Amino acid sequence: MTKFIFNDENIDWKRLEGIDHLWLSVLNIDDEAGIVHVLYKFAANEKILLHRHKTLNKTFVIQGEHRLYHANDELKEARPVGSYKVSPPTEDPHREGGGDQDVIVFFTIYGKGLLYEILDDAQNLVAPITVEDFRALM
């Protein structure tokens, strides 16, 4: 079977202030349905800051390997290209990052208000991420 390489050069990548190793492109916000579609790019062999998902997230790995880490930085899961996952909201914080190459993941995020909580290393709330934060990046 032919292997394909995803070309992201025409994607308008943005940054969330204060979050290293992460780029994103907000594709659509459906306010009525409460759905946000976002492409995330996580840097290879890096981890983003600690956070937790406050709403249902569905993900599809387009390129690379999507790695998830427990709060103590221990590898929790490695999702290869082509992986589709449904992740309910959770109070368990984690970090995410790329494998040996930058990983690109398509997220469908369900919610109309608070979507994520950014935490410090002691798991104290640093900042909420809401639908409005994503709207500002469109």
DSSP file (Angstrom, degrees, kcal/mol; ACC not computed):
  #  RESIDUE AA STRUCTURE BP1 BP2  ACC     N-H-->O    O-->H-N    N-H-->O    O-->H-N    TCO  KAPPA ALPHA  PHI   PSI    X-CA   Y-CA   Z-CA
    1    1 A M              0   0    0      0, 0.0     2,-0.2     0, 0.0     0, 0.0   0.000 360.0 360.0 360.0 139.9    0.0    0.0    0.0
    2    2 A T        -     0   0    0      1,-0.0     2,-0.4     0, 0.0     0, 0.0  -0.484 360.0-136.9 -70.6 133.9    1.3    3.5   -0.8
    3    3 A K        -     0   0    0     -2,-0.2     2,-0.4     2,-0.0    -1,-0.0  -0.774  18.3-154.9 -91.3 138.1    2.3    5.6    2.1
    4    4 A F        -     0   0    0     -2,-0.4     2,-0.5     2,-0.0     0, 0.0  -0.860   5.9-143.5-113.0 147.8    1.2    9.2    2.0
    5    5 A I        -     0   0    0     -2,-0.4     2,-0.5    58,-0.1    58,-0.1  -0.938  20.5-127.5-110.3 129.9    2.7   12.2    3.7
    6    6 A F        -     0   0    0     -2,-0.5     2,-0.7    56,-0.1    56,-0.0  -0.648  18.8-150.3 -78.2 124.3    0.4   14.9    5.1
    7    7 A N        +     0   0    0     -2,-0.5     3,-0.3     1,-0.1    -1,-0.0  -0.864  21.4 172.2 -99.7 113.7    1.4   18.3    3.7
    8    8 A D    >   +     0   0    0     -2,-0.7     3,-1.6     1,-0.2    -1,-0.1   0.185  42.6 112.1-106.1  17.0    0.5   21.1    6.2
    9    9 A E  T 3  S+     0   0    0      1,-0.3    -1,-0.2     3,-0.1    -2,-0.0   0.728  78.7  49.8 -67.4 -20.1    2.2   24.0    4.6
   10   10 A N  T 3  S+     0   0    0     -3,-0.3     2,-0.4     2,-0.1    -1,-0.3   0.351  85.3 107.8 -98.6   6.3   -1.1   25.7    3.7
   11   11 A I  S <  S-     0   0    0     -3,-1.6     2,-1.6     1,-0.1    -3,-0.0  -0.697  72.5-130.3 -85.0 134.8   -2.5   25.4    7.2
   12   12 A D        -     0   0    0     -2,-0.4    14,-0.2    14,-0.1     2,-0.2  -0.636  31.7-162.7 -85.9  84.3   -2.7   28.7    9.1
   13   13 A W        -     0   0    0     -2,-1.6     2,-0.2    12,-0.1    12,-0.2  -0.470   8.4-172.9 -73.7 137.9   -1.1   27.6   12.4
   14   14 A K  B     -A   24   0A   0     10,-2.9    10,-2.2    -2,-0.2     2,-0.4  -0.748  13.8-132.8-121.1 170.2   -1.6   29.7   15.5
   15   15 A R        -     0   0    0     -2,-0.2     2,-0.6     8,-0.2     8,-0.1  -0.947   9.5-134.1-124.2 146.7   -0.1   29.6   19.0
   16   16 A L    >   -     0   0    0     -2,-0.4     3,-2.2     6,-0.3     6,-0.1  -0.905  43.3-105.6 -94.5 125.1   -1.8   29.9   22.4
   17   17 A E  T 3  S+     0   0    0     -2,-0.6     3,-0.1     1,-0.3    -1,-0.0  -0.217 102.1  15.0 -53.9 130.6    0.3   32.3   24.5
   18   18 A G  T 3  S+     0   0    0      1,-0.1     2,-0.7     0, 0.0    -1,-0.3   0.419  97.6 109.8  86.9  -0.9    2.4   30.5   27.1
   19   19 A I    X   -     0   0    0     -3,-2.2     3,-0.6     3,-0.1    -3,-0.3  -0.898  52.4-161.5-113.0 106.7    2.0   27.0   25.6
   20   20 A D  T 3   +     0   0    0     -2,-0.7    29,-0.2     1,-0.2     3,-0.1  -0.449  68.0  24.4 -81.0 156.2    5.3   25.8   24.1
   21   21 A H  T 3  S+     0   0    0      1,-0.1    22,-2.1    -2,-0.1     2,-0.4   0.669 100.4 102.7  69.1  20.9    5.5   22.9   21.5
   22   22 A L  E <   + B   0  42A   0     -3,-0.6    -6,-0.3    20,-0.2     2,-0.3  -0.997  39.8 174.7-140.0 133.6    1.9   23.4   20.3
   23   23 A W  E     - B   0  41A   0     18,-2.3    18,-3.0    -2,-0.4     2,-0.3  -0.946  13.3-173.8-127.2 152.5    0.4   24.9   17.2
   24   24 A L  E     -AB  14  40A   0    -10,-2.2   -10,-2.9    -2,-0.3     2,-0.4  -0.989  20.3-157.4-147.7 157.9   -3.3   24.8   16.3
   25   25 A S  E     - B   0  39A   0     14,-2.3    14,-2.5    -2,-0.3     2,-0.6  -0.948  18.1-144.4-136.2 113.6   -5.7   25.7   13.5
   26   26 A V  E     + B   0  38A   0     -2,-0.4    12,-0.2   111,-0.3     3,-0.1  -0.683  20.2 178.9 -79.6 117.8   -9.3   26.3   14.4
   27   27 A L  E     -     0   0A   0     10,-2.5     2,-0.3    -2,-0.6    11,-0.2   0.843  59.2 -10.4 -90.1 -37.6  -11.3   25.0   11.5
   28   28 A N  E     - B   0  37A   0      9,-1.5     9,-2.7     2,-0.0     2,-0.4  -0.977  45.2-157.3-163.6 145.3  -14.9   25.5   12.6
   29   29 A I  E     - B   0  36A   0     -2,-0.3     2,-0.8     7,-0.2     7,-0.2  -0.976   8.6-167.7-127.3 118.4  -17.0   26.5   15.6
   30   30 A D  E  >> - B   0  35A   0      5,-3.2     4,-1.9    -2,-0.4     5,-1.8  -0.852   5.5-177.2-105.1  96.0  -20.6   25.4   15.6
   31   31 A D  T  45S+     0   0    0     -2,-0.8    -1,-0.2     1,-0.2     5,-0.0   0.875  79.3  53.4 -63.2 -39.6  -22.2   27.3   18.4
   32   32 A E  T  45S+     0   0    0      1,-0.2    -1,-0.2    -3,-0.1    -2,-0.1   0.923 118.8  33.9 -64.3 -44.5  -25.6   25.8   18.1
   33   33 A A  T  45S-     0   0    0      2,-0.1    -1,-0.2    78,-0.0    -2,-0.2   0.671 106.1-125.5 -83.9 -17.6  -24.3   22.2   18.3
   34   34 A G  T  <5 +     0   0    0     -4,-1.9    77,-3.0     1,-0.2     2,-0.4   0.930  61.3 139.3  71.5  46.5  -21.5   23.0   20.7
   35   35 A I  E   < -BC  30 110A   0     -5,-1.8    -5,-3.2    75,-0.2     2,-0.4  -0.984  33.7-169.8-128.8 133.9  -18.7   21.5   18.5
   36   36 A V  E     -BC  29 109A   0     73,-2.8    73,-3.1    -2,-0.4     2,-0.5  -0.988   8.3-157.2-120.7 129.0  -15.3   22.9   17.8
   37   37 A H  E     +BC  28 108A   0     -9,-2.7   -10,-2.5    -2,-0.4    -9,-1.5  -0.932  22.7 169.1-107.1 125.4  -13.1   21.3   15.1
   38   38 A V  E     -BC  26 107A   0     69,-2.4    69,-3.4    -2,-0.5     2,-0.5  -0.993  30.8-144.5-138.5 139.4   -9.3   22.0   15.6
   39   39 A L  E     -BC  25 106A   0    -14,-2.5   -14,-2.3    -2,-0.4     2,-0.4  -0.923  24.1-165.2 -97.1 128.1   -6.1   20.7   14.1
   40   40 A Y  E     -BC  24 105A   0     65,-2.8    65,-2.6    -2,-0.5     2,-0.5  -0.916   9.2-162.9-111.6 141.3   -3.3   20.4   16.7
   41   41 A K  E     -BC  23 104A   0    -18,-3.0   -18,-2.3    -2,-0.4     2,-0.4  -0.986   7.5-166.2-122.3 120.4    0.4   20.0   15.9
   42   42 A F  E     -BC  22 103A   0     61,-2.3    61,-2.2    -2,-0.5   -20,-0.2  -0.888  27.6-110.1-105.8 135.1    2.5   18.8   18.8
   43   43 A A    >   -     0   0    0    -22,-2.1    55,-1.8    -2,-0.4     3,-1.3  -0.274  40.4 -94.2 -64.7 146.7    6.3   19.1   18.5
   44   44 A A  B 3  S-f   98   0B   0      1,-0.3    56,-0.2    53,-0.1    55,-0.2  -0.351 103.4  -1.2 -61.1 136.0    8.4   15.9   18.1
   45   45 A N  T 3  S+     0   0    0     54,-2.2     2,-0.3    53,-0.7    -1,-0.3   0.768 111.7 106.4  54.0  32.8    9.8   14.5   21.3
   46   46 A E    <   -     0   0    0     -3,-1.3    52,-0.6    52,-0.3     2,-0.4  -0.864  57.5-140.9-131.3 166.7    8.3   17.3   23.4
   47   47 A K  B     -G   97   0B   0     -2,-0.3    50,-0.2    50,-0.2     2,-0.1  -0.979  11.4-136.6-129.3 143.1    5.4   17.6   25.8
   48   48 A I        -     0   0    0     48,-2.9     3,-0.1    -2,-0.4   -27,-0.1  -0.400  45.4 -71.4 -87.4 175.8    2.9   20.5   26.3
   49   49 A L        -     0   0    0    -29,-0.2    47,-0.3     1,-0.1    -1,-0.2  -0.096  60.0 -81.2 -67.5 165.7    1.9   21.7   29.7
   50   50 A L        +     0   0    0     69,-0.4    69,-2.7    45,-0.1     2,-0.3  -0.412  64.3 146.7 -68.0 137.0   -0.3   19.8   32.2
   51   51 A H  E     -HI  94 118B   0     43,-2.1    43,-2.8    67,-0.2     2,-0.3  -0.966  35.1-135.0-159.1 170.8   -4.0   20.1   31.5
   52   52 A R  E     - I   0 117B   0     65,-1.8    65,-2.0    -2,-0.3     2,-0.5  -0.992  21.4-121.6-137.2 149.7   -7.3   18.3   31.7
   53   53 A H  E     - I   0 116B   0     -2,-0.3    37,-2.4    39,-0.3    63,-0.2  -0.777  19.4-173.2 -90.9 124.0  -10.2   17.9   29.3
   54   54 A K        +     0   0    0     61,-2.8     2,-0.3    -2,-0.5    62,-0.2   0.455  68.8  36.9 -96.4  -3.3  -13.5   19.2   30.7
   55   55 A T  S    S-     0   0    0     60,-0.7     2,-0.2    33,-0.1    35,-0.1  -0.874 100.9 -70.5-139.3 171.6  -15.6   18.0   27.7
   56   56 A L        -     0   0    0     54,-0.4    54,-2.6    -2,-0.3     2,-0.4  -0.446  48.5-169.4 -64.6 133.5  -15.8   15.1   25.3
   57   57 A N  E     -ED  87 109A   0     30,-2.7    30,-3.5    52,-0.2     2,-0.4  -0.991  10.6-165.9-126.9 136.4  -13.0   15.0   22.8
   58   58 A K  E     -ED  86 108A   0     50,-2.4    50,-2.8    -2,-0.4     2,-0.3  -0.986  16.6-168.9-118.9 134.3  -12.7   12.8   19.7
   59   59 A T  E     -ED  85 107A   0     26,-2.6    26,-2.2    -2,-0.4     2,-0.4  -0.923  18.6-171.1-129.1 148.8   -9.3   12.6   18.0
   60   60 A F  E     -ED  84 106A   0     46,-1.9    46,-2.9    -2,-0.3     2,-0.6  -0.977  23.7-135.7-135.7 122.3   -7.9   11.2   14.7
   61   61 A V  E     + D   0 105A   0     22,-2.2    21,-2.8    -2,-0.4    44,-0.2  -0.682  25.1 174.7 -82.7 117.8   -4.1   11.1   14.2
   62   62 A I  E     +     0   0A   0     42,-2.6     2,-0.3    -2,-0.6    43,-0.2   0.815  67.1  11.2 -90.9 -36.9   -3.2   12.4   10.8
   63   63 A Q  E    S- D   0 104A   0     41,-1.6    41,-1.7   -58,-0.1    -1,-0.3  -0.999 110.2  -9.7-145.4 140.1    0.6   12.3   11.0
   64   64 A G  S    S-     0   0    0     -2,-0.3     2,-0.5    39,-0.2    17,-0.3  -0.267  92.1 -48.6  79.4-159.0    3.1   10.9   13.4
   65   65 A E        -     0   0    0     36,-0.4    34,-1.2    15,-0.2     2,-0.7  -0.984  43.6-144.3-123.4 124.0    2.5    9.4   16.8
   66   66 A H  E     -KJ  79  98B   0     13,-2.7    13,-3.2    -2,-0.5     2,-0.4  -0.789  21.1-163.1 -90.2 115.7    0.3   11.2   19.4
   67   67 A R  E     -KJ  78  97B   0     30,-2.9    30,-2.1    -2,-0.7     2,-0.4  -0.849   7.4-164.5-106.5 137.0    1.8   10.6   22.9
   68   68 A L  E     -KJ  77  96B   0      9,-2.9     8,-3.1    -2,-0.4     9,-1.8  -0.949   8.4-163.4-118.1 140.2   -0.1   11.1   26.2
   69   69 A Y  E     -KJ  75  95B   0     26,-2.7    26,-2.0    -2,-0.4     6,-0.2  -0.942  19.5-119.0-126.3 142.3    1.7   11.3   29.5
   70   70 A H  E >   - J   0  94B   0      4,-3.0     3,-2.1    -2,-0.4    24,-0.2  -0.198  45.8 -94.0 -64.3 169.0    0.5   11.0   33.1
   71   71 A A  T 3  S+     0   0    0     22,-0.5    23,-0.1     1,-0.3    -1,-0.1   0.784 128.5  58.4 -58.8 -28.2    1.0   14.0   35.4
   72   72 A N  T 3  S-     0   0    0      2,-0.1    -1,-0.3     1,-0.0     3,-0.1   0.302 121.3-108.5 -85.6   9.9    4.3   12.5   36.6
   73   73 A D  S <  S+     0   0    0     -3,-2.1     2,-0.3     1,-0.3    -2,-0.1   0.460  72.8 141.9  76.3   5.1    5.5   12.4   32.9
   74   74 A E        -     0   0    0      1,-0.1    -4,-3.0    -5,-0.0    -1,-0.3  -0.597  63.9-100.6 -75.3 136.8    5.3    8.7   32.6
   75   75 A L  E     +K   69   0B   0     -2,-0.3    -6,-0.3    -6,-0.2     3,-0.1  -0.380  42.1 177.0 -60.7 127.7    4.0    7.6   29.2
   76   76 A K  E     -     0   0B   0     -8,-3.1     2,-0.3     1,-0.4    -7,-0.2   0.815  62.3 -10.8 -97.7 -43.8    0.3    6.7   29.4
   77   77 A E  E     -K   68   0B   0     -9,-1.8    -9,-2.9     2,-0.0     2,-0.5  -0.984  48.3-150.9-160.8 145.0   -0.5    5.9   25.7
   78   78 A A  E     -K   67   0B   0     -2,-0.3   -11,-0.2   -11,-0.2    -9,-0.0  -0.987  16.0-163.3-122.3 120.0    1.0    6.2   22.2
   79   79 A R  E     -K   66   0B   0    -13,-3.2   -13,-2.7    -2,-0.5     3,-0.1  -0.900  11.9-146.1-107.2 113.6   -1.5    6.5   19.4
   80   80 A P    >   -     0   0    0      0, 0.0     3,-2.0     0, 0.0   -19,-0.3  -0.222  39.1 -69.8 -74.1 166.9   -0.1    5.8   15.9
   81   81 A V  T 3  S+     0   0    0    -17,-0.3   -19,-0.2     1,-0.3     3,-0.1  -0.253 123.7  31.8 -53.0 139.8   -1.1    7.5   12.7
   82   82 A G  T 3  S+     0   0    0    -21,-2.8    -1,-0.3     1,-0.3     2,-0.2   0.351  85.8 141.3  90.1  -5.3   -4.7    6.5   11.8
   83   83 A S    <   -     0   0    0     -3,-2.0   -22,-2.2   -22,-0.1     2,-0.4  -0.495  33.2-164.6 -74.4 137.7   -5.8    6.1   15.4
   84   84 A Y  E     +E   60   0A   0    -24,-0.2     2,-0.4    -2,-0.2   -24,-0.2  -0.992  12.8 177.8-121.2 127.3   -9.3    7.3   16.3
   85   85 A K  E     -E   59   0A   0    -26,-2.2   -26,-2.6    -2,-0.4     2,-0.5  -0.969  24.5-150.8-133.0 146.5  -10.2    7.8   20.0
   86   86 A V  E     -E   58   0A   0     -2,-0.4   -28,-0.2   -28,-0.2   -30,-0.0  -0.979  20.5-173.1-113.3 119.9  -13.2    9.0   22.0
   87   87 A S  E     -E   57   0A   0    -30,-3.5   -30,-2.7    -2,-0.5     3,-0.1  -0.942  10.5-150.1-121.0 112.1  -12.1   10.6   25.3
   88   88 A P        -     0   0    0      0, 0.0   -35,-0.1     0, 0.0   -33,-0.1  -0.285  41.5 -78.1 -70.9 163.9  -14.7   11.6   27.8
   89   89 A P        -     0   0    0      0, 0.0     2,-0.3     0, 0.0   -35,-0.2  -0.291  58.9-175.8 -59.1 149.2  -14.1   14.5   30.2
   90   90 A T        -     0   0    0    -37,-2.4   -37,-0.1   -35,-0.1   -35,-0.1  -0.994  39.9-143.1-149.2 152.1  -11.8   13.6   33.1
   91   91 A E  S    S+     0   0    0     -2,-0.3    -1,-0.1   -39,-0.1   -37,-0.1   0.535  76.9 103.3 -87.7  -9.5  -10.4   15.1   36.2
   92   92 A D        -     0   0    0    -39,-0.1   -39,-0.3     1,-0.0     2,-0.1  -0.647  68.9-141.4 -77.1 116.8   -7.1   13.2   35.6
   93   93 A P        +     0   0    0      0, 0.0   -22,-0.5     0, 0.0     2,-0.3  -0.396  27.5 167.9 -76.8 156.7   -4.5   15.7   34.2
   94   94 A H  E     -HJ  51  70B   0    -43,-2.8   -43,-2.1   -24,-0.2     2,-0.3  -0.957  28.7-127.2-155.2 171.0   -2.1   14.8   31.5
   95   95 A R  E     - J   0  69B   0    -26,-2.0   -26,-2.7    -2,-0.3     2,-0.3  -0.855  21.3-155.5-118.5 159.5    0.4   16.1   29.0
   96   96 A E  E     + J   0  68B   0     -2,-0.3   -48,-2.9   -47,-0.3     2,-0.3  -0.932  21.6 144.4-132.9 158.3    0.5   15.5   25.2
   97   97 A G  E     -GJ  47  67B   0    -30,-2.1   -30,-2.9    -2,-0.3     2,-0.2  -0.974  40.5 -77.9-172.2-176.0    3.2   15.5   22.6
   98   98 A G  E     -fJ  44  66B   0    -55,-1.8   -53,-0.7   -52,-0.6   -52,-0.3  -0.596  28.8-134.8 -99.1 160.4    4.7   14.1   19.5
   99   99 A G  S    S-     0   0    0    -34,-1.2   -54,-2.2     2,-0.5    -1,-0.2   0.458  73.5 -37.1 -80.7-132.9    6.7   11.0   18.9
  100  100 A D  S    S+     0   0    0    -56,-0.2     2,-0.3   -55,-0.1   -56,-0.1   0.523 133.8  32.6 -77.8  -4.9    9.8   11.1   16.7
  101  101 A Q  S    S-     0   0    0    -36,-0.1    -2,-0.5   -58,-0.1   -36,-0.4  -0.945 106.5 -76.3-138.7 163.0    8.2   13.6   14.3
  102  102 A D        -     0   0    0     -2,-0.3     2,-0.4   -58,-0.2   -59,-0.2  -0.345  51.5-140.6 -55.5 138.7    5.7   16.4   14.8
  103  103 A V  E     -C   42   0A   0    -61,-2.2   -61,-2.3   -39,-0.1     2,-0.5  -0.874  10.8-158.1-108.1 139.7    2.3   14.9   15.2
  104  104 A I  E     -CD  41  63A   0    -41,-1.7   -42,-2.6    -2,-0.4   -41,-1.6  -0.976  14.2-177.4-118.0 126.5   -0.9   16.3   13.7
  105  105 A V  E     -CD  40  61A   0    -65,-2.6   -65,-2.8    -2,-0.5     2,-0.6  -0.982  21.9-140.6-129.2 131.5   -4.2   15.4   15.3
  106  106 A F  E     -CD  39  60A   0    -46,-2.9   -46,-1.9    -2,-0.4     2,-0.4  -0.823  25.7-164.4 -89.7 121.9   -7.7   16.4   14.3
  107  107 A F  E     -CD  38  59A   0    -69,-3.4   -69,-2.4    -2,-0.6     2,-0.5  -0.895  17.4-164.1-109.6 136.2   -9.8   17.1   17.4
  108  108 A T  E     -CD  37  58A   0    -50,-2.8   -50,-2.4    -2,-0.4     2,-0.5  -0.986  19.3-166.9-111.7 116.0  -13.6   17.3   17.6
  109  109 A I  E     -CD  36  57A   0    -73,-3.1   -73,-2.8    -2,-0.5     2,-0.6  -0.904   7.2-152.9-111.2 127.7  -14.3   19.0   20.9
  110  110 A Y  E     +C   35   0A   0    -54,-2.6   -54,-0.4    -2,-0.5   -75,-0.2  -0.881  47.0  86.4-104.4 121.9  -17.9   19.0   22.3
  111  111 A G        -     0   0    0    -77,-3.0     4,-0.1    -2,-0.6    -2,-0.1  -0.787  55.3-139.9 161.6 157.3  -18.9   21.9   24.6
  112  112 A K  S    S+     0   0    0     -2,-0.2     3,-0.1     2,-0.2   -78,-0.1   0.416  89.8   5.5-116.2  -1.8  -20.2   25.4   24.7
  113  113 A G  S    S+     0   0    0      1,-0.4    18,-1.4   -79,-0.1     2,-0.3   0.046 116.8  28.7-140.8-108.6  -18.1   27.0   27.5
  114  114 A L  E     + L   0 130B   0     16,-0.2    -1,-0.4     1,-0.2    16,-0.2  -0.524  53.7 163.9 -70.4 125.7  -15.2   25.6   29.4
  115  115 A L  E     +     0   0B   0     14,-3.0   -61,-2.8     1,-0.4   -60,-0.7   0.760  60.3  10.1-110.4 -41.4  -13.2   23.1   27.3
  116  116 A Y  E     -IL  53 129B   0     13,-1.9    13,-2.6   -63,-0.2     2,-0.4  -0.942  55.9-143.4-138.2 157.4   -9.8   22.6   29.1
  117  117 A E  E     -IL  52 128B   0    -65,-2.0   -65,-1.8    -2,-0.3     2,-0.4  -0.995  16.2-146.1-122.2 125.7   -8.1   23.6   32.3
  118  118 A I  E     -IL  51 127B   0      9,-3.4     8,-3.4    -2,-0.4     9,-1.5  -0.759  23.7-168.1 -88.2 133.4   -4.4   24.5   32.2
  119  119 A L  E     - L   0 125B   0    -69,-2.7   -69,-0.4    -2,-0.4     6,-0.2  -0.841  18.7-126.9-122.9 155.9   -2.6   23.4   35.4
  120  120 A D    >   -     0   0    0      4,-2.2     3,-2.2    -2,-0.3     6,-0.1  -0.372  48.0 -88.5 -87.4 179.8    0.8   24.0   37.0
  121  121 A D  T 3  S+     0   0    0      1,-0.3    -1,-0.1     2,-0.1    -2,-0.0   0.711 130.9  56.2 -65.8 -19.4    3.0   21.1   38.0
  122  122 A A  T 3  S-     0   0    0      2,-0.1    -1,-0.3     0, 0.0     0, 0.0   0.337 120.6-111.6 -89.8   6.1    1.3   21.0   41.4
  123  123 A Q    <   +     0   0    0     -3,-2.2     2,-0.3     1,-0.3    -2,-0.1   0.736  68.3 147.2  68.5  27.5   -2.0   20.6   39.6
  124  124 A N        -     0   0    0      1,-0.1    -4,-2.2     2,-0.0    -1,-0.3  -0.719  58.6 -99.3 -87.6 143.7   -3.3   24.0   40.5
  125  125 A L  E     +L  119   0B   0     -2,-0.3    -6,-0.2    -6,-0.2    -1,-0.1  -0.454  44.8 169.0 -65.5 126.3   -5.5   25.7   38.0
  126  126 A V  E     -     0   0B   0     -8,-3.4    -7,-0.2     1,-0.4    -1,-0.2   0.773  63.7 -13.3-103.2 -44.7   -3.6   28.3   36.0
  127  127 A A  E     -L  118   0B   0     -9,-1.5    -9,-3.4     2,-0.0    -1,-0.4  -0.978  56.1-128.5-160.6 143.8   -6.1   29.2   33.2
  128  128 A P  E     -L  117   0B   0      0, 0.0     2,-0.5     0, 0.0   -11,-0.2  -0.665  17.9-148.1 -87.2 152.6   -9.3   28.0   31.7
  129  129 A I  E     +L  116   0B   0    -13,-2.6   -14,-3.0    -2,-0.3   -13,-1.9  -0.992  25.3 178.1-120.2 123.7   -9.6   27.5   27.9
  130  130 A T  E  >  -L  114   0B   0     -2,-0.5     4,-1.4   -16,-0.2     3,-0.5  -0.614  47.3 -96.5-118.0 174.7  -13.0   28.2   26.5
  131  131 A V  H  > S+     0   0    0    -18,-1.4     4,-2.4     1,-0.2     5,-0.2   0.876 123.4  59.7 -56.7 -38.1  -14.8   28.3   23.2
  132  132 A E  H  > S+     0   0    0      1,-0.2     4,-1.9     2,-0.2    -1,-0.2   0.841  98.6  56.7 -63.6 -33.2  -14.2   32.0   23.1
  133  133 A D  H  4 S+     0   0    0     -3,-0.5     4,-0.5     1,-0.2    -1,-0.2   0.907 110.0  45.3 -63.6 -40.3  -10.4   31.4   23.3
  134  134 A F  H >< S+     0   0    0     -4,-1.4     3,-1.2     1,-0.2     4,-0.3   0.883 108.5  56.3 -68.5 -38.7  -10.7   29.3   20.1
  135  135 A R  H >< S+     0   0    0     -4,-2.4     3,-1.5     1,-0.3    -2,-0.2   0.881 100.7  58.8 -61.0 -36.9  -12.9   31.9   18.4
  136  136 A A  T 3< S+     0   0    0     -4,-1.9    -1,-0.3     1,-0.3    -2,-0.2   0.709 103.5  53.6 -64.8 -19.3  -10.2   34.5   19.0
  137  137 A L  T <         0   0    0     -3,-1.2  -111,-0.3    -4,-0.5    -1,-0.3   0.437 360.0 360.0 -95.6  -1.1   -7.8   32.3   17.0
  138  138 A M    <         0   0    0     -3,-1.5    -1,-0.2    -4,-0.3    -2,-0.1   0.485 360.0 360.0 -78.8 360.0  -10.0   32.0   13.9
